Amino acid sequence: MKLYFSRNLNPRVAVAVARYLDAPVELVHAAPLDPSQQEKFRPLNPNLRLPILVEGDQSLWETDAIACRLSQLMGSDFWRTGAAQPEMIRWLSWGTCDFVASCDKVHFERVTKQRYGLGPIRDDLVAEGLSAFAQAATLLDSVLSARDWLVGGAVSYADFRMASVLPFADLAGLPLSDYPHVAAWHARLWQIDAWRDPFAGLEAPELPEVPRLDAAGSKR
């Protein structure tokens, strides 16, 4: 069984899940968008995106689906089932559509575009993202004021998914410190080796560097 990955946001989450669960997968760095690799990877994922889990003659793409499958294989409740599943699905849905989306809107302008030379930062889109982030982070901060983890008394995939952009919060200039319960929650996640450094010991080229931002979100 192979998990094809890169160091980008969603593949990072998938690798973190695999390593947290100690799943018996071979972790293979890949670049499906490279013209020389497209013929190989298109049958595995017609979108040519990572991550991709290959199990026998079957392939599975999309990070959430891969996390679900790895949890099944390992007999783990990291992907909650039973009575806790609806709550987990709620946080996955809201996280993807609201909190993670707002984080990613800022991250795309300040990090992804600058990393790959995709054009200048659009300050209007950053402002929209930061406004949406403030709303979502305020809600999440309130929730996390009364609990350590999103679902039950232990970490779950809902936590990994919700936090998917936060390892890059400083680089993106997201004001995480304004939301102490969210910051404390991510500090707890940071104590998990698989989350803090999912690529430890793997052959995976570093991503291109991007300019650092000051407190106002300007390059320095």
MOSUL-V869751 format. One record per residue. RES is the residue in one letter. OMEGA is omega in whole degrees, -180 to 180 (* if undefined). NEAR is the number of other ideal C-beta (glycine too) atoms within 12 Angstrom. D_FIRST is the distance of its C-alpha to the first C-alpha in Angstrom with 2 decimals. Layout:
res->RES omega->OMEGA near->NEAR d_first->D_FIRST
res->RES omega->OMEGA near->NEAR d_first->D_FIRST
This chain:
res->M omega->-178 near->24 d_first->0.00
res->K omega->172 near->27 d_first->3.81
res->L omega->178 near->42 d_first->6.95
res->Y omega->-173 near->34 d_first->9.97
res->F omega->165 near->40 d_first->13.12
res->S omega->-180 near->34 d_first->16.79
res->R omega->-179 near->30 d_first->19.47
res->N omega->-166 near->37 d_first->21.00
res->L omega->-175 near->38 d_first->21.67
res->N omega->174 near->32 d_first->18.98
res->P omega->177 near->38 d_first->16.00
res->R omega->179 near->37 d_first->17.71
res->V omega->-179 near->44 d_first->17.67
res->A omega->178 near->47 d_first->13.96
res->V omega->178 near->44 d_first->13.32
res->A omega->178 near->44 d_first->16.17
res->V omega->-178 near->46 d_first->14.76
res->A omega->-177 near->41 d_first->11.46
res->R omega->177 near->31 d_first->13.81
res->Y omega->-180 near->31 d_first->16.48
res->L omega->-175 near->33 d_first->14.48
res->D omega->-178 near->17 d_first->13.06
res->A omega->-177 near->31 d_first->9.62
res->P omega->-180 near->15 d_first->7.31
res->V omega->172 near->29 d_first->5.10
res->E omega->-178 near->19 d_first->6.19
res->L omega->-172 near->36 d_first->8.92
res->V omega->176 near->29 d_first->10.41
res->H omega->-176 near->28 d_first->13.89
res->A omega->179 near->36 d_first->14.87
res->A omega->-174 near->25 d_first->18.12
res->P omega->-179 near->31 d_first->17.90
res->L omega->174 near->19 d_first->21.63
res->D omega->-178 near->15 d_first->22.62
res->P omega->-179 near->12 d_first->24.45
res->S omega->-177 near->11 d_first->22.93
res->Q omega->-171 near->22 d_first->19.35
res->Q omega->-180 near->19 d_first->20.22
res->E omega->179 near->12 d_first->20.07
res->K omega->-169 near->21 d_first->16.43
res->F omega->-178 near->29 d_first->15.35
res->R omega->176 near->18 d_first->17.93
res->P omega->-180 near->18 d_first->16.27
res->L omega->176 near->29 d_first->13.18
res->N omega->-177 near->28 d_first->15.69
res->P omega->177 near->13 d_first->19.38
res->N omega->-178 near->18 d_first->20.44
res->L omega->179 near->23 d_first->18.83
res->R omega->178 near->27 d_first->18.02
res->L omega->7 near->40 d_first->15.35
res->P omega->175 near->44 d_first->13.15
res->I omega->176 near->42 d_first->10.59
res->L omega->179 near->39 d_first->7.32
res->V omega->-176 near->28 d_first->5.61
res->E omega->-173 near->23 d_first->4.73
res->G omega->179 near->9 d_first->6.64
res->D omega->180 near->9 d_first->9.68
res->Q omega->175 near->15 d_first->9.73
res->S omega->-180 near->28 d_first->9.69
res->L omega->178 near->30 d_first->11.12
res->W omega->-171 near->32 d_first->13.50
res->E omega->-172 near->24 d_first->16.08
res->T omega->-178 near->38 d_first->15.75
res->D omega->179 near->32 d_first->17.39
res->A omega->179 near->27 d_first->15.25
res->I omega->178 near->42 d_first->12.01
res->A omega->177 near->40 d_first->14.02
res->C omega->-178 near->31 d_first->15.17
res->R omega->-180 near->33 d_first->11.90
res->L omega->177 near->38 d_first->10.67
res->S omega->176 near->30 d_first->14.21
res->Q omega->-176 near->22 d_first->14.15
res->L omega->-177 near->24 d_first->11.25
res->M omega->-178 near->23 d_first->13.17
res->G omega->-174 near->13 d_first->16.50
res->S omega->174 near->24 d_first->17.84
res->D omega->174 near->24 d_first->20.80
res->F omega->166 near->37 d_first->19.72
res->W omega->-174 near->36 d_first->19.51
res->R omega->175 near->31 d_first->22.91
res->T omega->177 near->21 d_first->23.72
res->G omega->-173 near->12 d_first->27.09
res->A omega->-178 near->11 d_first->30.25
res->A omega->-174 near->23 d_first->28.66
res->Q omega->179 near->21 d_first->26.35
res->P omega->179 near->15 d_first->29.15
res->E omega->179 near->22 d_first->30.05
res->M omega->179 near->35 d_first->26.55
res->I omega->177 near->23 d_first->26.33
res->R omega->-178 near->21 d_first->29.75
res->W omega->176 near->36 d_first->28.72
res->L omega->-178 near->34 d_first->25.61
res->S omega->-179 near->19 d_first->27.95
res->W omega->179 near->24 d_first->30.82
res->G omega->-178 near->38 d_first->28.80
res->T omega->-174 near->27 d_first->27.17
res->C omega->-175 near->18 d_first->30.49
res->D omega->-173 near->26 d_first->32.89
res->F omega->-179 near->44 d_first->32.02
res->V omega->180 near->38 d_first->28.89
res->A omega->179 near->26 d_first->30.57
res->S omega->177 near->38 d_first->33.68
res->C omega->-175 near->45 d_first->31.89
res->D omega->178 near->34 d_first->29.97
res->K omega->177 near->31 d_first->33.23
res->V omega->-179 near->42 d_first->34.76
res->H omega->-179 near->37 d_first->31.70
res->F omega->-178 near->30 d_first->31.45
res->E omega->-172 near->34 d_first->35.10
res->R omega->-175 near->39 d_first->35.43
res->V omega->-174 near->37 d_first->32.09
res->T omega->-178 near->27 d_first->29.95
res->K omega->-179 near->24 d_first->33.00
res->Q omega->180 near->27 d_first->34.42
res->R omega->-174 near->25 d_first->31.25
res->Y omega->177 near->15 d_first->30.86
res->G omega->-176 near->11 d_first->34.55
res->L omega->177 near->16 d_first->34.54
res->G omega->-177 near->13 d_first->38.10
res->P omega->175 near->15 d_first->40.30
res->I omega->174 near->29 d_first->39.71
res->R omega->-175 near->18 d_first->41.22
res->D omega->180 near->17 d_first->43.10
res->D omega->178 near->13 d_first->43.72
res->L omega->174 near->23 d_first->40.02
res->V omega->180 near->32 d_first->39.55
res->A omega->177 near->20 d_first->42.47
res->E omega->180 near->19 d_first->41.01
res->G omega->-180 near->36 d_first->37.70
res->L omega->177 near->30 d_first->39.53
res->S omega->178 near->18 d_first->41.72
res->A omega->177 near->25 d_first->38.81
res->F omega->-180 near->36 d_first->37.12
res->A omega->179 near->25 d_first->40.36
res->Q omega->-177 near->20 d_first->40.50
res->A omega->-178 near->33 d_first->36.91
res->A omega->177 near->39 d_first->37.01
res->T omega->177 near->23 d_first->40.32
res->L omega->-178 near->23 d_first->38.86
res->L omega->179 near->38 d_first->35.78
res->D omega->179 near->27 d_first->38.10
res->S omega->179 near->16 d_first->40.24
res->V omega->-175 near->28 d_first->37.36
res->L omega->174 near->31 d_first->36.08
res->S omega->-176 near->17 d_first->39.64
res->A omega->-179 near->12 d_first->39.34
res->R omega->177 near->24 d_first->35.82
res->D omega->-176 near->22 d_first->33.31
res->W omega->-173 near->31 d_first->30.22
res->L omega->-176 near->37 d_first->29.96
res->V omega->178 near->34 d_first->29.03
res->G omega->-173 near->23 d_first->30.50
res->G omega->-178 near->12 d_first->31.00
res->A omega->180 near->21 d_first->27.59
res->V omega->176 near->35 d_first->25.16
res->S omega->178 near->38 d_first->22.90
res->Y omega->177 near->47 d_first->20.69
res->A omega->178 near->45 d_first->24.05
res->D omega->179 near->41 d_first->25.13
res->F omega->-178 near->48 d_first->22.16
res->R omega->-178 near->46 d_first->22.62
res->M omega->-175 near->42 d_first->26.39
res->A omega->-168 near->41 d_first->26.30
res->S omega->-180 near->38 d_first->23.91
res->V omega->-170 near->40 d_first->26.77
res->L omega->173 near->43 d_first->28.69
res->P omega->-179 near->32 d_first->27.25
res->F omega->-177 near->31 d_first->29.15
res->A omega->-179 near->35 d_first->32.21
res->D omega->-179 near->24 d_first->34.48
res->L omega->-179 near->29 d_first->33.54
res->A omega->-177 near->36 d_first->34.13
res->G omega->175 near->36 d_first->37.31
res->L omega->-174 near->40 d_first->36.39
res->P omega->-175 near->28 d_first->39.08
res->L omega->-177 near->33 d_first->36.88
res->S omega->177 near->19 d_first->39.70
res->D omega->-176 near->19 d_first->41.87
res->Y omega->-168 near->29 d_first->39.76
res->P omega->-179 near->19 d_first->39.85
res->H omega->175 near->26 d_first->37.83
res->V omega->179 near->36 d_first->34.98
res->A omega->180 near->25 d_first->35.23
res->A omega->177 near->21 d_first->35.28
res->W omega->180 near->34 d_first->32.22
res->H omega->174 near->39 d_first->30.24
res->A omega->175 near->22 d_first->31.68
res->R omega->176 near->23 d_first->30.19
res->L omega->-177 near->35 d_first->26.75
res->W omega->176 near->22 d_first->27.42
res->Q omega->179 near->15 d_first->27.75
res->I omega->-175 near->27 d_first->24.04
res->D omega->-176 near->16 d_first->22.40
res->A omega->178 near->29 d_first->19.09
res->W omega->-176 near->33 d_first->21.28
res->R omega->-176 near->22 d_first->23.82
res->D omega->-176 near->20 d_first->21.66
res->P omega->-176 near->35 d_first->17.96
res->F omega->-178 near->28 d_first->17.77
res->A omega->176 near->15 d_first->19.49
res->G omega->-179 near->12 d_first->18.69
res->L omega->173 near->25 d_first->16.31
res->E omega->-176 near->14 d_first->17.38
res->A omega->-179 near->25 d_first->18.34
res->P omega->177 near->14 d_first->21.82
res->E omega->175 near->14 d_first->24.15
res->L omega->175 near->23 d_first->25.34
res->P omega->180 near->16 d_first->28.93
res->E omega->176 near->11 d_first->31.54
res->V omega->178 near->27 d_first->33.72
res->P omega->175 near->21 d_first->37.29
res->R omega->180 near->18 d_first->37.80
res->L omega->174 near->26 d_first->39.80
res->D omega->-175 near->12 d_first->42.86
res->A omega->-179 near->13 d_first->43.70
res->A omega->-180 near->13 d_first->45.06
res->G omega->178 near->26 d_first->41.91
res->S omega->178 near->14 d_first->43.52
res->K omega->175 near->17 d_first->42.04
res->R omega->* near->12 d_first->43.22
